[in-house]
Amino acid sequence: MEKFIPYEKLSKKEKRKLDQAKRQTWGELNPVTRKPENSKAYNRKRTQDWKKEPPELRPLYMLQLNAIK
């Protein structure tokens, strides 16, 4: 059985060894704080989205409205 030595009196190497043994990983948990995106803030990516959308079908919609009247 090893003799008990107070932590303060341990050598630097021994303290490191003990500290390393006590440390654990976060596992699946990511400690980074996250918050939702501010919906009112200007977003360059969002402003470019209209280019990716298919062209609107306004002419067809207008024709249907005229046919109903």
C-alpha positions in Angstrom: 0.0 0.0 0.0 1.3 3.4 -1.0 1.9 6.0 1.7 -0.6 8.9 1.5 1.1 12.2 0.5 -0.9 15.4 0.5 -1.5 16.9 -3.0 0.4 20.1 -2.1 3.5 18.1 -1.3 3.5 16.0 -4.5 6.0 16.6 -7.2 5.0 18.4 -10.3 5.0 15.2 -12.3 2.9 13.4 -9.8 0.4 16.2 -9.6 0.1 16.1 -13.4 -0.4 12.4 -13.4 -3.2 12.6 -10.8 -4.9 15.5 -12.6 -4.8 13.7 -15.9 -6.4 10.6 -14.3 -9.2 12.7 -12.9 -10.0 14.4 -16.2 -12.8 13.1 -18.3 -14.1 13.9 -21.8 -17.3 15.7 -22.6 -18.4 12.6 -24.6 -21.2 13.4 -27.0 -21.9 16.8 -25.5 -20.4 19.8 -27.2 -19.6 22.5 -24.7 -19.8 25.3 -27.3 -22.7 27.7 -26.5 -25.1 28.1 -29.4 -27.9 30.6 -30.0 -30.4 31.0 -32.7 -29.6 33.3 -35.7 -31.1 36.8 -35.4 -33.9 36.8 -37.9 -33.8 40.6 -38.2 -30.1 40.8 -39.1 -29.0 41.2 -42.7 -27.9 37.9 -44.2 -26.1 38.0 -47.5 -26.8 34.3 -48.2 -30.6 34.8 -47.7 -30.6 37.8 -50.1 -29.1 35.6 -52.8 -31.7 32.8 -52.4 -34.1 34.5 -54.9 -31.7 33.6 -57.7 -31.9 29.9 -56.9 -35.7 29.8 -56.8 -37.6 28.8 -60.0 -39.2 31.7 -61.9 -42.6 32.6 -60.6 -45.7 31.6 -62.5 -47.4 35.0 -62.5 -48.5 35.0 -66.1 -50.3 31.7 -65.7 -51.9 32.9 -62.4 -53.1 36.1 -64.1 -54.6 34.1 -67.0 -56.5 32.0 -64.5 -57.8 35.1 -62.7 -59.0 36.6 -66.1 -60.7 33.4 -67.0 -62.7 33.4 -63.7 -64.0 36.9 -64.3 
